Amino acid sequence: MHDILREAPFYQEILQEGREKGLEEGLEKGYEKGFIEGLRQTLVNFVQARFPSPKMLRLAKGQASLIDDPRVLQDLTLKVGLAQTAEEAQNYLLDWPDTGQMDNEVEGGK
């Protein structure tokens, strides 16, 4: 009975659609993960280029690994890139949750 069902065209069509949907969802998740990892690495690269101390590099890597929101990573990279001093960049790296919330509140009109 199972063999007959598996050979039926409608079963094959449903199976194919399921495979395609699973592949599409897997590609989307993989792309998103790769995108976020790229943003994390960009942040670390900015810190390394602007403030090349081992302490700043460790801080940047640690903080970047905690951030999953691409907007926060982009915002933090910009702020670190524009920071005038290592202390200013360090403050951005340490205060990113507050910074991201403040930016969202300003954009939302709160």
KEKE-3310 file (N, C-alpha, C; in steps of 0.2 Angstrom, whole numbers, plus 5000, padded with zeros to 4 digits):
npx = (5004:5009:5020:5013:5006:5017:5022:5012:5007:5002:5007:5021:5022:5018:5028:5040:5037:5038:5051:5057:5052:5058:5072:5072:5069:5080:5091:5088:5089:5103:5109:5105:5112:5125:5126:5124:5136:5145:5143:5147:5161:5165:5163:5173:5184:5184:5187:5199:5207:5205:5208:5220:5223:5226:5216:5205:5202:5198:5187:5179:5177:5170:5159:5153:5149:5138:5128:5114:5106:5105:5104:5108:5122:5126:5124:5133:5145:5146:5147:5158:5167:5167:5171:5181:5191:5199:5193:5180:5175:5176:5166:5155:5155:5153:5140:5131:5117:5109:5111:5106:5093:5089:5091:5081:5070:5070:5068:5055:5048:5047)
npy = (4994:5006:5008:5009:5021:5030:5030:5037:5051:5063:5062:5062:5075:5083:5079:5084:5098:5100:5097:5108:5119:5117:5118:5131:5138:5134:5140:5153:5155:5152:5162:5173:5170:5170:5184:5191:5186:5192:5206:5206:5203:5214:5225:5221:5222:5236:5241:5235:5241:5255:5256:5248:5240:5226:5224:5232:5225:5212:5216:5221:5209:5201:5208:5209:5196:5194:5201:5200:5207:5214:5228:5234:5230:5236:5250:5251:5248:5260:5270:5267:5268:5281:5286:5297:5294:5281:5278:5283:5275:5263:5265:5265:5252:5245:5250:5247:5241:5251:5261:5257:5255:5269:5275:5268:5273:5287:5286:5281:5291:5292)
npz = (5000:5004:4995:4983:4986:4987:4974:4967:4957:4963:4976:4974:4969:4980:4989:4982:4982:4996:4998:4990:4997:5010:5006:5002:5014:5021:5014:5016:5030:5031:5023:5031:5043:5038:5034:5046:5052:5044:5046:5060:5058:5051:5060:5070:5062:5059:5072:5074:5064:5067:5081:5087:5099:5109:5119:5115:5104:5109:5116:5106:5098:5108:5111:5098:5096:5104:5098:5089:5080:5065:5062:5074:5074:5062:5066:5077:5071:5063:5072:5080:5069:5067:5079:5089:5099:5107:5119:5117:5107:5115:5124:5116:5112:5124:5128:5119:5120:5126:5117:5105:5109:5111:5099:5092:5099:5096:5082:5082:5087:5101)
capx = (5000:5014:5023:5008:5005:5023:5022:5007:5010:5001:5012:5027:5022:5018:5035:5044:5035:5041:5059:5059:5051:5064:5078:5072:5070:5087:5095:5086:5093:5110:5110:5104:5117:5131:5125:5126:5143:5149:5143:5151:5168:5166:5164:5179:5189:5184:5190:5206:5210:5205:5210:5222:5225:5223:5210:5199:5200:5195:5181:5175:5175:5166:5152:5150:5147:5132:5123:5111:5102:5109:5104:5113:5129:5128:5125:5138:5151:5147:5149:5165:5171:5167:5173:5187:5196:5198:5188:5173:5174:5175:5160:5150:5155:5150:5134:5126:5110:5106:5112:5101:5086:5089:5090:5074:5065:5070:5065:5048:5045:5045)
capy = (5000:5012:5008:5012:5028:5034:5031:5041:5058:5068:5061:5065:5082:5086:5078:5089:5105:5100:5098:5114:5124:5116:5120:5138:5140:5133:5145:5160:5155:5152:5168:5178:5169:5173:5191:5193:5185:5197:5212:5206:5204:5221:5228:5219:5225:5243:5242:5233:5246:5262:5256:5241:5237:5219:5225:5234:5219:5207:5219:5221:5202:5198:5211:5207:5189:5194:5205:5196:5212:5217:5235:5236:5229:5242:5256:5251:5249:5267:5274:5265:5270:5289:5288:5301:5292:5274:5278:5284:5268:5258:5267:5263:5244:5243:5253:5246:5240:5257:5265:5254:5257:5276:5276:5266:5277:5293:5285:5280:5297:5292)
capz = (5000:5005:4989:4978:4987:4985:4967:4965:4955:4968:4982:4972:4968:4987:4991:4979:4985:5003:4997:4988:5003:5015:5004:5002:5021:5024:5011:5019:5036:5030:5021:5037:5047:5035:5034:5052:5054:5040:5050:5066:5056:5049:5066:5072:5057:5060:5078:5073:5060:5071:5088:5086:5105:5110:5124:5111:5099:5113:5118:5100:5097:5113:5110:5092:5097:5108:5095:5083:5076:5060:5063:5079:5071:5057:5069:5081:5067:5061:5078:5081:5064:5068:5086:5089:5103:5109:5125:5115:5104:5120:5127:5111:5112:5131:5129:5113:5121:5127:5111:5100:5111:5111:5092:5090:5102:5092:5076:5083:5090:5108)
cpx = (5004:5018:5019:5007:5011:5024:5017:5009:5008:5005:5019:5028:5022:5025:5040:5043:5038:5048:5061:5058:5057:5070:5078:5073:5077:5092:5094:5090:5100:5112:5110:5110:5124:5131:5127:5133:5147:5149:5147:5158:5169:5167:5171:5185:5190:5188:5198:5210:5210:5209:5214:5225:5222:5216:5204:5197:5196:5188:5176:5172:5169:5159:5149:5146:5140:5126:5120:5107:5106:5110:5108:5120:5131:5129:5131:5145:5152:5149:5156:5170:5172:5170:5180:5193:5194:5193:5181:5171:5172:5168:5154:5149:5152:5143:5129:5119:5106:5106:5107:5094:5084:5087:5083:5069:5064:5067:5058:5045:5044:5050)
cpy = (5006:5013:5011:5019:5033:5035:5035:5048:5063:5068:5064:5072:5086:5085:5083:5096:5105:5101:5105:5120:5123:5119:5128:5141:5139:5138:5152:5160:5155:5158:5173:5177:5172:5180:5194:5192:5190:5204:5212:5206:5211:5225:5227:5222:5232:5244:5240:5239:5253:5262:5249:5238:5230:5220:5227:5228:5214:5210:5219:5214:5199:5202:5209:5200:5189:5198:5201:5201:5215:5225:5238:5235:5235:5248:5257:5252:5256:5271:5273:5268:5278:5291:5292:5298:5284:5273:5279:5278:5263:5259:5264:5255:5242:5245:5251:5244:5246:5261:5263:5256:5264:5278:5274:5270:5284:5292:5284:5286:5297:5297)
cpz = (5000:4998:4983:4979:4985:4978:4964:4963:4960:4974:4980:4971:4975:4990:4988:4981:4992:5003:4995:4994:5008:5013:5004:5009:5023:5021:5014:5026:5036:5028:5027:5041:5045:5035:5040:5054:5050:5043:5056:5064:5054:5055:5069:5068:5058:5067:5078:5069:5064:5078:5089:5093:5106:5115:5120:5106:5103:5114:5112:5098:5102:5112:5104:5092:5100:5104:5089:5078:5071:5060:5068:5077:5067:5061:5073:5077:5064:5066:5080:5076:5064:5075:5085:5093:5105:5115:5122:5111:5109:5123:5123:5112:5119:5131:5123:5114:5122:5121:5106:5102:5110:5103:5089:5093:5098:5086:5076:5086:5097:5112)
residu = (MET:HIS:ASP:ILE:LEU:ARG:GLU:ALA:PRO:PHE:TYR:GLN:GLU:ILE:LEU:GLN:GLU:GLY:ARG:GLU:LYS:GLY:LEU:GLU:GLU:GLY:LEU:GLU:LYS:GLY:TYR:GLU:LYS:GLY:PHE:ILE:GLU:GLY:LEU:ARG:GLN:THR:LEU:VAL:ASN:PHE:VAL:GLN:ALA:ARG:PHE:PRO:SER:PRO:LYS:MET:LEU:ARG:LEU:ALA:LYS:GLY:GLN:ALA:SER:LEU:ILE:ASP:ASP:PRO:ARG:VAL:LEU:GLN:ASP:LEU:THR:LEU:LYS:VAL:GLY:LEU:ALA:GLN:THR:ALA:GLU:GLU:ALA:GLN:ASN:TYR:LEU:LEU:ASP:TRP:PRO:ASP:THR:GLY:GLN:MET:ASP:ASN:GLU:VAL:GLU:GLY:GLY:LYS)
# end
